[in-house]
């Protein structure tokens, strides 16, 4: 037994010809639009990361060269290394300030050098 459908919609047949040289704009979903909008910042971020990696590689090569020449003689414990410039701090528009303890450290260094 066949179900009775209350609405019978008749659609016109598709035309067999298509417009020459005219492309209808594609209808995109919201998700596709969001992905496209997000792609450019991701490319920018990858470019920044690549530049930082290139800078780090250059610095590492220079370090190895200087070490082989005997120009680096003192080893510094890692806990004494201050890493002020992090990846997030290298972004454009970031302002950098000297840390609060810097004047005391500079004074101590001057006192050590003066004897």
Secondary structure, DSSP 8 states (H G I E B T S, - for coil): -----S---------S---TT--------HHHHHHHHHHHHHHHHHHHHHHHHHHHHHHHHHHHHHHHTT-------GGG------GGGGSTT------TTHHHHHHHHHHHHH-
